[in-house]
Every structure is written in structure tokens, then in C-alpha cells.
Amino acid sequence: MKKKLIALMMTCLMMGSALVGCGSNPASGEQSSGSQSGSAEEPVEIIWFVRNDMPEHYDEVMAAVNEKMKADINMTLDLRFISPGDYNDKMQMTMAGGDEWDLCFTSHWANNYVNAAGKGAYLELTPEMLKENAPHVMETIPEKFWDGIRINGNLYGMMNYQAMYDQCGFWFDKQAIEEQNIDLSTVKDWDSLNAVLDTLAKAYPDKYATRGGGAMSAEGFFRKEWLSPVMNYPWLCYNPETKKIENEYFFEENSEFYENVKLWKDNNWTPADAATLKDENTLINSGKILSRYSRNKPGVEAALKAASGRDRIQLVLSEPCVNTMAAQSTITAVNVNSKHPEKAIQLFDYVFSNKEVANMLFFGLEGLDYELVDGRVKRLEGCWKVPQWELGNQFNAMLTVEDPEGVWEETIKGNEEATLDALFGFVPNREPIETELATCEAIWAEYKDILMWGLRDYQEVVPEMLSKMREAGLEKITSELQTQVDAFLAGK
């Protein structure tokens, strides 16, 4: 009897110890940080789509990244690259088809953030969700910028932190500029810019003087003050003098831009297929394109060289400004149908805050993709290359041998001191005008490339386009947005 009693007591003690152990296991719930390496659970895999060509040494780099991630947070990353020319179409199919994924790159200019969120493709990220799962993101990015990506007061993405202000620039091939003894300090207006392009076109007839219009932030070229197009649509532009949303205002203010991109096209200074060109990188990296629009920021020349392997000279063409489009320039969203949304947010926060992993994603592996020279990155031939501003916090990046000293400090200071435009944070409620807006968006898609690449005279194109839009309900859209803008400004 005594032996049976002792055995029973031992059994109870063992069961109690097991219960205590289960109750105190920190890996049993969602974690925003900390190691789960001791967990018996299978690692959670997060699928993340980014807009870039597949980099070299993918298997080697991702193996190292995932070894670190698995040890730290018991997660792995399936980082999927889609070429820039295909990104919009493939993401549309991916979102419409219900494919399995967790995170994706989105913005106002690629894989449109507002449109995708409005169609229910992205998960709403509540303050509680972000505070718990993305504390480093929320502590790092200044509060003033978050209003730029709110839709009806809600967040549907996390900003990738980089230079948040917009400033128009134009890069030139340094070798070509030096060979032709061109003084870029003389470029102060369209005529002087065209004189440089004319010189390049005549000196290098087998190359293109410029990439052309397209992605240019036309509202900033040779202007002291930026314009405020709602949702980046020039046919819905806010006029600060009249305090009205106007349909012709943007085009009138930027008539010189449209005239000059047509001049570039007519003079064959741009590729013949500029409006449909999907792979500009091959032309740029081979030196076939001698200039291009480029957003200006501290260290931009080093970044341009890293991307193409060629030396550039950056020309600044506008004053800096933070508008809603700048805030929406690079965002990471969560799939509304993600099987593990909290984990996806945690992984983003981990990449955002972990400098070791961030730099593996930014530069690849030491010895394979780069070497350190006095503590700075010197890329090797055929190395891993990705856009750092798509992957969390660019300010975690090690300096390269080309970077000027203090580049990140200067950029962060610029973010903190930057002023916001009059409509910063205004993201319209599309619901009352969704049908009309969708039709006008389709009409804009029909004419956008014609205007931006100078395929026809803008004085013919704009009236023709606006006439179709008015038949589709442009006046209703403008009136509704005016009401919303008035309320927005009154509440500031």
C-alpha cells in the first residue's frame, strides 16, 4: 500500500510539472520579437512579393536569411521577385485569383495602394495590431507621415522608411557629360535642359539622350511649389488660390512639360517604344540611355551607381516637398486572406529592426556579394542587388564606399524638417463616386502614356480626354471631392 501511495504521489508531481511547463511557454502565442528556437512548432513561412528583377545568388542569400530568422523568431521568408514591367499585372492577377501570399510592395505609382485597399485586397491594420506586432515600426517612423497612407482614417499598410520627401532630379551619365565638357550648372529651365540633351544626341547617335517622361513627377519640374493632384490624378488637382478641385489646372500649369516630352519624342532622343518599354534596366545598365528622371535625396548618386554600375551626376530640378504621394511611394501591405497576418506583421517588424538580416537583404553575403573596405560595403561583380527602400528600414543599411559621410543622418533630418503640402493626408472616400471614378480611371489609363511620353500634342489630347470623362461623370466626381476637401481642410 505504501509503495502504491508513493507511486501515485510521483505521478501527480510529474503531471503538475508538465502543466506548469505548458502554462509558462512564451512561444505558445503570437510574438513581436524574441527567440522561439526552442519551440517544437514548425516555422511559419511568410510569402512576400517585391517589385524587382531576381537578384544574383538568391538561394545562398535566402538560406542565410532564413537560418537567422528561424533561430530568432521561428519564421522563414519566401521572398518573391516580380520584374518591374510585369509587377502591376501579376499582382492584379494574384490578388484577384486568391493566391496564397502574406506581404507585398504597394504604392501610388505601382500596384496602386488606394485602389487595392479599396477593393478589399489588403488587411486593415488596427492601432492595437500594430502596437503589439510592429513596435519598432511605430516607434521609428514619425507620426506625421502616417496620415499620408490612411484611407477613411484606417491603415492598410506599413511604410517602408526612407527619404519621405519628394524632390525632382535628373541623372546624367557622368562619362558622357565629361567627354562633352557639359556644365550642368547652367541647366535652369527647359531650354537649357534641352540644349544638353541635344548635345548628347548629336555626340552619341547610337544611344538615347534620355529615357523620356513617363515616371516623372511633372508637377515639380522647375517649380518652387508643388501641385496637389488628388490620388495623383492630374485631372483632379487642387488649386490653392481658388481652393477648388479643378480639371484643367494641372495641365495648364505644366504645359511646358508636355510640350517638351513631345519634342524629345519627335527628335528621337527617347527610345521609339518608350511608352511600352518594359525592360529599361538593360538599356540603362549597358549605357544606352544617357539621362533619366530620378527622385533626388542624399546619397542618390551612390545609389544610382550601385543599381547600374555606372557613374552618374544628379541634377536637382525642384524644391523638396512631402505630399500624400510621397508618403504612399513605398508601402508594405498584408494580404486580407493571409493565414497568419500577425506573423506577417511581426516578420516585417523584425526585418525593419534587425540590422544583420536587413543588410543581408540589402547587400547579400560578405565575400560572395561584397567585401568590407574600412567598414564600408564594396560590391563585387555579379552581386545581389535589390531596392533597399522596398524592404523595411533603409536607414539600417551599411554605408557603401561611394556613400557620403552622414548620408542617413542628413536624410532623417530632412524627413523631420520637411513641410507638408496643403492636402497632405487627404485620401478620399471613393464609395459615393466609385462607378464614375472607375470609368474615368480607365479613360486616364488610355491617355496617360500618350501625354507622359509625348505621343500626341497635349492641346489635342487633354480636351479629348476630359470630354470623355465628363460624359462618364467627371463633374459628379469633382463636386464630391470638393465637398470632402472642404471638410478635410476645415478639420485641420
N, C-alpha and C positions, 0 to 999 in steps of 0.2 A: 504493500500500500504506500509505504514511504517512497519507494522508487517511482511509483506511478505519479505521485504528487510532485516530485522533483521534475519529472519529465514534462508534466503539464505546465509547471511554472516556467521552464526553459522555453517551451513552445510559445507561451504568451509574451515572454520578453522578446523573442525573435520577431514575432508579428508586430509588436509595438515599435521596435527599432525600424522595421521596414516602413511602417506607416509614417513615422517621424521623418524618415528619409524622403519619402514621396512628397510630403507636405512642404518640405523646405527646398525643393528643387527649383532654382530660379530659371531653368531652361524650359519650364513647362508652359510658359506663356509667351506672348509677343515681346520682343526685346528691342530697344532702340540702340543699345550698344552692349559691349561686354562679350566675353567668350562663351561659346556653347560647345567647345571642343570636347567636353566630357559627356555631352548628351548622346543618348543612344538613337535619337531621331535621325532620319535620313536628311541630308542637307536639302534645303529648299532652293530650287533653281529659278532665277529671275531672268526673263527674256526682255532685252532692252534693244529697241531699234534706234539707230542713229543714221544721220544723213552724211554718208561719206563712202568713198571707194574702199574696198577691202584693203587693209594695210598689209605690209610685209610681215612675216614671222608671226602670223596670227596664233597658230597653235602653241608656240613657245611662250608668247606673252600671256595668253589667257590661261595657260596651265599654271604659270607662276602667280597670276592674279587670283585664281580660284584656290590654289593651295593656301594662300594667305587668308582669303575670305572664309574658307571652310574652317580654318583653325580659329579665327576670331569670332565669327557670327553664325557659323554653321549654315552658310549660304554659298551658292555658286552663281556665276553670271554667264549667261549666254548672250554675248554682245553681238548683235546682228547688224551688218553694214549694208546699206542700200545706196547705190550711186546717186549723186545729186540729181541727175537728169530724170531718174525714174522714181524718185522718192515720193512725190505727190501722188502719182497714180497708184503706186504699190501700197502706200499707206491707206488710200481710199478703199482699195480692194480688201486690204487686211481688216480694216475697221468694219466694212460692210459685210464681209464674209464670216465674221465671228471667229477669226483665227485666235489661237492661244498666244497671248503675249501679256507683258506687265507694264513696261515703261516705253515711252517713245519721245523723240525730239519733235517739238511743235513750235510754231512761231507765227507772226503775222505774214511772213514772206514765203514760208514753205510749210506744207501740211497745216493750213490755217487753223490757228488755235481757237479763235472765237467761233468759227463755223463748226469745227469738230465738237467743241464743247456744247454748242447749241443743238447739235444733232444727238447729244447724249452719248458720245463716244468716250468721254473722259469722266473719271470719278470725281465727285465733289469732295474736296479736301477740307474738312472742318477744322476750326482752330484747335479743338481738342485732339484731333487726329494728328495734326502737325506738331503740336506741342509734345505729344507723347512719343511720336515716331521719327520726327525730324528736328530735334532740338538744336543741332548745330546749324542747320539751315536758317532757322528762325532767329537764332542769336546773332548770326553773321550779317545777313542782308538788311540794310536799313529799312525801317518800317515804311518810309515814304514811297518806296518803289512798289510795294505790294498792291497799292491801289491801281497800278497800271495793268494788272492782269486779273482784276476782279471782273466777273460777269454777273450783273444783277446782285452785286455785293458778295458773291461767292468765288472761291478759288477752285480752279480745275487743273492746276499745275504748280510746279515749283520752279522758280527762276534759277537758271544757271548763272553764277555770279561772275561778272567780267566787267568791262567798261560799259556802264549803263547809259552813258550819254552818247548822242549821235553827233558826228561831225563829218562833213563830206570831205573826201580826199580823192586823189587820183595818183596811181603809181605809174612810174615810167621805168623802162629798162635802163639801168644805170650805164651799162656799156654803150648803148646806142646814144644816150644823151651826151656822154663824154666824147664819143667819137665825132659827134656833130657839133661839139662846143656850144651846146644849147644852155642858155642861162634861164633856168626855170623861175627865178625870182621875178622875171618880167611878166609872168602869167598873172594877170589881174582881172581878166574878163574873157568873154567868149572869143573875141577876135585874136587875142594873144594866145589863147589855148589852141585855136585852130591853126595859127601860124606854126606852132611847134609840131602839131600833127601833120601839117603839110610838108614840113621839112623831113620828118621821119618817113612819110610815104614816098617821097622822091628819092631819099637816100637808100631805102630798103624796099624796092619794088616787089620782092619775093616774100615780104612779110606784111602784116596788117598794122597800121599805125595805132589802132585802138580796138578794143573789144566792142565798143559801142555803148548804147544806152541801157536798155533792159533793167538791170537791178539798181540803177542809180536812184539815189534819194534826190529827185529833181527839185523838191521843194527847198533844198538847202543850197543849191549851187549859186555861188556869187551873191549870196543874200546875207544880211546881218541878222534877220529874224526869220525863223522857220514858219512855214504854214502849218495849219492843223486840219488835215483831211480826216474825217471820221472813218474809222475802220480802215484807214489807209486808202480810201476811195477818193480820188481827186474830184469826182463829180458830186461829192458831199463835203465841201470844205467850209470851215468856219472862218468868217471874215471878222476880225476883231474890231474893225471900225464900225461896221453895221450891227455887229453881234448876231449875225444871221448865218444859217447854213445856206450856202449858195452853190449852184450847179456849174456856173461858168467861171467862177472866181479863180480857182486853181489854174485852169488852162490859160486864162488871161495873164496871170502873174508869171507864168512860166513859158510864155510864148517863145522866148529865145531858146529854151531848152529843146522844144520840139522842132524848131527851125534848124537847129544845129545838128541834131542827131540825123535829120533827113539829109543835111549836107554831107555828113560823114558817110551815109549810105550811098548817096549819089556819086561821091568821089571815090568809092571803093576803098575807103580807109578801114572798113569793117569787113568781116567775113561775109560772103554772099548769103550764107544761111544763118546769119546772126540771130534771127528771130526764133529759129528752131534748133539751134546748136545745143546738143545735149552734153557733149564732151569738150568743154573749153579747156580743161586742165592739160590735155595732151598738147594743144597748141601753145598754151602759156608756158608749160614746163620745157618745151622744145625751143622757146624763144621766138615763135612765130607771131605772137601778139606783143606789141611794144608798149602798150599802156592800157589801163583799165580803171574804172571806178573802184575805190577802196575806202571803206569806213576808216576814219582817222582815229588813232588812240596812241598813247605812249608805247613805244617799242614796236610799232607796226612794221617798220622796215625789216626788223629781225624776224618777225612772224612771217612776213611775205617771203623772205629768203628761205626760211625753214620749210615753207609749203612748196616752193618751186625749185629751190636750189640755185636761184639766180638773184643777183643783187638788184635792189630796187631803190628808187628815190621817190619819196612820198611828198606830194604837193597838197597843201591844205587849202580847201576851197570854201569853207564856211565857218561860222561861229558854232560852238558846241551847244547842244540843246538836249534836254530829256523830255521826250514826249511819250505818249502811250505806246507808240510803235517801238520805241527803243526798249521799253520795259518788256514788250512782247517779242523781242528779237530772238530770244533763245530760252525755251521753257522745256521742262521735262514733265510729261503728263502720265497719269496712271490709267490703265485700261479699266473702264467701268465694269468689265466682266473678268477682271483678274481674279484668279483663285486664291491669291494671298496678297491683297492690297497693302496690308500693314507691313508685311515683309518687304514688299517692293519699295515702300517709302523708307523703311529702315536701311535698305541697301543703298538707296540714293544718298541718304544722310551719311552713311558710312564712307562712300566714295567721296562725298563732299568734304568730309573732315579728316580722312586718313591720308596723310601726305605720301606715305610709302606706296599705297595702292594707286592713289591719284597719279603719281609720277610714273608708275608702270603703264598706266593707261595713256598718259600724255606722251611718254618718250620710248616706251618699250623696255628692253633689258640692257643693263650695262654690259659692255663687252660684245653684245650682239647688235644693238641698235645705236649705241652711243658710248663715248668714253668721257670721263671727267677730267677736265683741264683746269687746275686751280679751283676745284669745286664747282665748275660750270659745265653744262652739257655741250659736248661737241658731237653732233650726229655723224654716224658712219654711212657709207654708201649703201643704198638699198635698205634703208631703215624703216621702222614702224613710224607712220605719220597719221595723226588724227587731229581734228579741230578740238582743241582743249576746251573751248567755250561751249561745247555741247555736253561736256561731261562733268557737271558739278561746279566746282570752285576753281576757276583758272588761277587764282592767286596762290594756290598751293604749288604751282609749277616751279621747279628749279629754274634758275636763270641759265640761259644759253650763253655761249661765248660771244654771241652777237648782241645780246641784250644790253641796253644802257643801264648803268647802276641806278638803283632806286625806281625801276620802272613800275613795280607793283605798288609801291608807296605813292608814287605820283598818280597812278590810275585811281587808287582808292580815294585819294584826296579829291580828285576830280569828281568822283561819284558823290562824295559828301557835300561838295560845294556847288554842284550843278543846280541850276534853276529849272523849274518845271514849266512846261508850256501851259497856256490858258485852259486847255481841255484835258490836261493830264488826269488820267483816272476815269475819264468818261468812256464807258463801254455801254452801248445802247441796249435796250430791251428790244430784241428783234420780233418778239411774238406778235405785236399788232400789225406788223408790216412784212411778215415772213414771206408771204406769197409774192408780193411785189418786189421785195428785196432780192429774192432768189432769181426772179426773171431779169432784173437789172444787173445782177452779178453775172449772169450768163451773157448778157449783152456786153458788159465790160470785158469779159474774158475774150469775146470775139474781137474787140477793138484795141485791147491793151497793147498787144505786141505791135500792132500797126503804128500806134503812137510812139511807143517807147523805143522802137527800132527804126523809126523814120521811113516806113514803107510807103506812106502817102502824106500829103500835105495836111497838117493838123487842122487848118482852117476849113477843110472839107470834111474831115473825119469827125471832129467834135460836134458840129451841128447835126450831122447824120446820126451819130450815136445818141445824142441827147434826145433827138426826135423819137427814136425807138424807145428810149427809156420813159419818156413822157407818156407814150401810149401804154407802157407797161405799169404805170403808176408812180412815176418819179415824184410827182407833186405830193402825193399822199405820204411817201417816204420822207420827203423833205419837211413837210409840215409836222409829222410825228416826231422826227428827230429834233426839230426846233423846240417843240414842247419839252422834250426830255433834256435838251441842253439848257434851256431856261431854268428848269428845276434844278439841274446839276449845279449851275453857276450860283443860283440863289442859295443853295445849301452849303456853299464853300465858306 
